Amino acid sequence: MKRYLILLRNEPLLRRLSLIQLLAYFGAWFSNVAIYTLLIQMGADATTIALVAALHFLPGVFQAPLSGVILDRIHPKRLMILLTLIEIFATLSLISIDNIGMLWVLYVLVFIRMGAASFHFTVEMSLLPRILEGKDLQAANEIHSIIWSLSYTFGMALSGLVVYWVGVTTAFLLDAGLFVIVLFLAYTIKIDIELSQSGTKMMVMMREAFTYIRANPIVYHLIILHAIIGFTAFDALVALAAKQYYSQIIAVSLGIGLLNASRAVGLVIGPMVLGHWINNGRLGWLLLAEALSIIFWALVIDDFYLSMVASITVGFVTTTLWSYTYTLLQHHTHSDYYGRVIAYNDMIFLGVGAFVSLLIGYLATLGVALSMITLILGSVFVFAALYYQWIRQMYELEEIG
């Protein structure tokens, strides 16, 4: 924890970016419980819930080829201001949805809103390697993953309480207010960087990026490795479990909020404990630990209280996996391609998240038990550990710092 505080004290730009991210992520997750609660109140089935969960990931998939070029051409401050305005508009518009016949409007608004949110995230993550390197970059990624987890924790938990006490509409109004604060912070931030290829045609830049990735196999293998972490996209699974198993003992909105908050407790604590320990040699063991944690959750998913315990163990490993694989990719990418490579990386990661959300809904509709679905997701990380060992045998991975 001390190293994070020292880095934030010495890097004022990182400090401001972290505050913006804290509020922006909090706002993104704060509305999530309200959206899932609204769906359940309107009588949405498992497929619909899974589709909405997938829509949280799909925008990043479709916009990545263009956004990657934009990140290497347009100043990040201008992008953050524009994206925050879009998030305010989309969040306020969610208030108009009050019946199942307006599902298509919900789909569009969630798509637009999460497209802006994912682009905002990519802006910040492509900016970090331009201002930091080595262990400082790893620590900054861990800080941002902790911020994401804190936002996820308190966003989900407080939203569950707000929705339970005063309803969905108030949750959306409060959320929009948070984005207004983000807009002010983005407007007043100072970012002094140079974009080296601002005069190059966009199509040329896209071709150059794909050529660079093809010419550097270690880059696309690290993209795939990071994308596997997307198999922890459990939003649809949590919502379905709350509806199927926990609704008899707790309100659905509270069940969703508390279960996600429990996982996020592990997400916050994990990098504080594992950040100093993790290195290239130990990453494979951490992937196996993730597999075991998810398998444990599969065995107890029908019990609300044991599921909360299992969620903490899953989250404890996830954040460090995410931040370390992300740092490995940044570390092995040339600075001229940061924006595009990070955007394409997020495209694959979000595509996996969308696929997992749809898979959960599809399997649940077929009657596959949620415990079996969770077991399948856990087994993927056994494959990931073997894949990582193959990468280490085939390529020389540089240690971070």
N, C-alpha and C positions, 0 to 999 in steps of 0.2 A: 504493500500500500504506500509506503514511504517513497518509493521510486516514482510512482504515479504523481504524487503531490509535488515532488521536486521538478518533474518534467513539466507539469502544468504551470508551476511558478516561473520556470525559465522560458516558457514558450507562450507568450500572450495570444498569438493567433490560434494556437491549439486550444487554449483556454476558452476563447470566444466560440470557436467552432464546436467545442464540446458542450457548451451551454445551449447553443442553437440546436444541436443534435438531441440533447436531453429533452427539450421542450417539444421539438418536432416529432420525435419518436413517441413521447408520452401521448401527444395528440393523436398519432396514428393508431396506437393500441387502445386509447381511451374509447374510441368509437366502436371498436371491434365487438365488445360484449353487447353493446346496444344493437349492433347489426344482427348478430346471431340470435339475440333475444327476440328482436322484431320478427325474424324469420320463423322462429318456433311459435311465437304468438299468432302468426298468420297461418300456421299449419303447414309449413314447408316440409317436404320429405327429405330423406337422406341425400338424394341426388342433388337437390337444389342447394342444400347446405354445403355440400362438397364443391359444387360449382362456384359458389360465392367465395369459398376458401381459396379455390384455384385462381379466381379473379384478383386475389391479392398478389399473385405472383406473375400472371400472364403479361401485364403491361410492360414489365421490365424485359420480357423476352422479345416482344415485338419492337420495342423502341431502341434496343441496344445497338444495332448497327449504325443508326443515325446518331444516337446520343453519344456514342464513343467518339465520333468525329466532332460533334458539337463541343465536347469537353476539351478537345485539343485546339479549338478555335475561339470559343466565346469565354469571356472572363467569368469565373465561378460566382462572383458576387451578383452579377446580372441574372445568372441562372437561378440562384437561390431565391431572389426576390420574385421572379416570375413564377417559379414552382410553388412558392408559399401562397401567392394570390390564387392559384388554381386550387390548392388544397382548401382554402377558406371558402371559395365558391362551392366546391363539391360537397363539403361537409354541411354547409347551411342548406343545400338542396335536398339532403337526405331527410329533412324534416317533412317534406311533402309526401313521403311514402307511408300509406296507411292501410293498404289492402293487397291481397295476393295478385290482383290484376295489374299492379304497378311493378311487378318483379323486374320487367325489362328496364325500367328506369333505375332501379336499384343496381342492376348489373352494370349499366352505363356509368353511373356515378361512382361505384366502387372501382371500376376499371380506370376512370380518369383520376380519381383521388390517389389510388395506389400507384398509378403510373407516375404521378408527380412525386409521391413519397419515395419510390425506388430510385427515381432520377436524382432527387435531392441527396439520397444516401450515396449514390455513385459519384456525384460531384465532390462530396467531402472525402470519400475514400481514394479518389484519383488525385486529390490535392495533397494528401498526407505525404506520399513519397516525394513530392516536389519540395517539401519543407523539412523533412526528417529522413534519417537513414539508420541502418543497423538496428541495434538494440532499442534506440529511441523510437524507431518506426514500429518495432514489435510492441513496445510498451504503449504507444499511441493506439495501435489496433486493439490492444487489450482494454485500454480505457474506453474506446468506442464500443467494444463489445459489452463491457460492464454497463455503460450508459444505456445501450439497447436493452440490456437485461433489467436494469432499474426501471426504465420506462415501461417495459413489458410488465414487470411486477406490479408497480403502483398504478399503471394505466388500466390493466385488467382488473385488479382488485378494487380500486376506487370506482371504476366504471360499473362493476357488478353491484356495488353498494348504491351508487347514484341511480342506476336503472331500477333497482329494487325499491328505493325510497321515493323517487320523484319522476321516474319514467324515462323513456327513450328520448323524447324531444329535448328535455333539459340537458341530457348527456351530449347531444349534438351541438347545442348552443354553447355549452362550456368548452367543448372541443374547438369550435371556431374561434372563441376568444383566445385560446392558447396560440393558435396560428397567427393571430394579430400581433402577439408579443414576438413571435419568431420573425415576422415581417419587419418589425422595428429593429431587431438585433441584426438581421441580414442587411438592412439598409445602412446601418452605421458601422459595419465591419470594414476593416482595411486589409486588403489582400494584395501584396506586391509580388507578382510572379510574371514571367514572360512565357507566352505561348509560341513555341518555336515554329509551328507550321500554319500560322493563321492565314497566310496568303495562298496556300495550296488548295486546289479544288477538292470538294468533299468526296467525290467518287474516287479520285486518285488516292486520297488518304485512307479510304476504306480498303482499297486494293492493297496498299502498302502494308496495312495492319495484318490482313490475312496472309500476305506473303511472309511477313515477319514471323507470324505464329507457325506457319508451315515449316519455315526454315529453322525453327527452334523447338524441337519436339518436347523438351523439358517444360516449356511454357504450357503447351496444351495438355500435357499429362498432369501438371499441377492444377490446371483449370478443372479437369475431370475429377481429380482428387477432392478439390474444394467443393465441387458440385454435389458430391456424395453426402456432404453434411446436410444437404437439402432434404434428405430422407427423415430429418427430424421435424418436418413441417406437420405438426400434430394438431393444428387448429380444428380441422374437421373431426378428427378422432375424439378430441376433448368435448366438442359440442355434442357429438353423438353419444358419448359415454354419459354425459350429464343428463341427456334426455332419456336414455335407456336404463341406466343403473341408479343414478343419484337423485332423480326427481322426487322420489318418495321420502327422502330425508332432508332435502334442501332445495330452495328455489333454483331453477335452472340457471338464471343469471349469476347467482352467487356461486353455484357449482362450477360454472365455466371460469369465473373470475378467480376463485380460490385455487383451482387445480393449475391454471396457468401461472398464478402467482407463486405457487409452490415450486414449480419448475424453474421459475425465474430466480428464486432464492438461490438455487444451485448454480444458475448461470452467473450470478453476481459473485458468489464465493469462489467458484472454480478457478478463475484466472489469478485470484489473489494467492491461492495455495499452489497452483500448478505452473504459474507464469515463470518462476525461476527454475523449475524442474524440467520443463519440456525442452527437448532439442530434437535434432533429426533422428538420433538413434532411438529415442523413446516414443516417437509419434505413433509407431505401429502398435505399441502396447496400449496407448490411449485409445486407439480405434477399437481394439478388442474390449477395453473397459466400457466403451459406449455400447457395444453389442450386448454385453452382459447386463448393463443397466436397463436397456430397453426390453430385453427378454424378461427380466425381473418384473418390470411394469406389466408385461403381457400376462404374467401369472396371477397378478393381483388386481387387474383393471376393474373388476366388478365390485371391489371394495373401495369406497370413497376415501377413507382415511389412509389405507395402505397405498392407494394410488397417489396421494399427496406425498408420501414418503418416497415412493418410486420416482415421482416426477423430480424431486430434489436431486436424486442420484443421477438421473439422466441429464439434468441441466448442469450439474457439477462438471461433467466432462465436455459438454457440447461447446461452451464458450471458448475454451482453450483450443479445441480442435478447429473451430471456425477462425479464430484470430491467427493461429500459427500457420495454417495452410494458406490463409490470405497473405500473411507476411512473406511466406516462401515465394508466392507468385510475384509479389511486388519486388522482392529482392532479386529475382531472376529475370526481370523485365527491364529493357532499356528505357531510359527516361523519356525519350521521344514518343514512346508508345503507351505511356501510363494510362491516359484517358481511354483510348480505344481497347486496350487489353483488359482493363478493369471493367469496362462496360460489357465486353463480350463474356468475361468471366461471370458477371452478374446475370447476364442473359441465360447462360447455361444453368447457373445455380437456381435462378427463379423458375426456369423451365422444369427442373427436377422437382421443385416445391409444388408447382402447379400439377405436374403429373402425379405426385404422391397424394395430393388432395383429391384429385379425381379418382385415383385408384381406391382410396379409402371409401369414397362414396359408392363406387361401382361394386366393390366387394361386399359392402354392407347391404346394398340393394339385393345382391344375389343370396344373401342370408349367411355369409361368412361371419363367424363370431368376431367381435372386436378384439378379443384376446389373440386369435389367430392372425388377424391383420397386423397387430402390434408385433407379434413374433416374426412375421415376414420382414417388417421394417428393421427389426433388430439384426436379423441374419445378414442384411446387406453390409453391415459394418465388419463382419467377418471377412467378406470378400474385399472390403476396402483395405483391411490390414494386409492381406495377401498382395493386393495391387500395389500398395505402397512399398512393400519389400521388393517387388519386381522393379519398381522405378529406381530404387536405390542401387540395385544390381546393374541396371542398364545405363544409368546416368550419374554423373558426379554432382551431388547436391551440396551447395555451399552452406556452411553453418551461418546463421544469422548473427551478425556482429563479430 
